[in-house]
Amino acid sequence: MKANGSFKSQKAPCGRLVNGEEYEDHDDECVVTVEVVYECGCQSIQHEYHDGCVSRRVIRHDGRVLVDEMLSAE
């Protein structure tokens, strides 16, 4: 997966204002995967599936999972 863009001074899940990069990928298993990696080490990963479901996981730089959810399509 290659970086689609970078950003400056965005609020990371830990609350710090940091720079980072956003990655987007399309594959057969997921329609779209979007991953945001912050310089502090925090991450946000979202998968959108063919049936409309979305999974989201937000991980703080110390490894603590802040969000881990699967949202079904309505």
N, C-alpha and C positions, 0 to 999 in steps of 0.2 A: 504494500500500500504506500503510495507516495503522498506527500503533503499537498493539500489543495490550497492552503493559505496559512499565513501566520497572523498573529494578532499581538497587540501590545496593551499592557495594563488592563487586563480583564480579570474580573473577580473569579478566583478559583474556588472549588468546593470547600477549601479550608478557610476561606475568607481573605486570603492574601491577594493583592493586585499584582499579577505577574504576566509575563509574555507566554506565548505558547503556539502550538500548531494544530490545525484541523486536517484530518484525513478522511477521505470518502472513498468507498469501494463498492462495486456492484459485482455480485456473483450469483451462481445458480441456487445456493441455499437461502440466501437473504436477498431481497431486492436491493437494499441499500444498507451499508454499514457506515456510521459516522463515528469517528473517534476523535476526541479532543484531548491533547496531552499538554499539561501546563508545566512550566519550568520548575515549579516546586515539587513536581512528581505526582500531583493529582491527575486523575483521568476520568473522562466521561465517555461511555460507550453505548451507542444506540443501534439496534438492529431493527429494520423494518422488513417484515416477511411478506410473501406472496399473498397470504390470506388477509392481510391488513393488520395483523398483530404487530405490536411494537414491544421490544424488550429494552430496558434501560438499566444501566449499572453505573453508579458514581462511586469512585474510590478515592479516598483522601491519601495524601502522600505518605502517611504512616501505615497504609494498608487497610485502614478501617473502611468497611463498606457502608456508605451513607444511604444509598438507594439501590435496591435490587428488585425490579418489578417487571411484570409482563402485563401489558394492556391488550385486551382483546378488541378486535374490530367490532364495531356496532352496526 
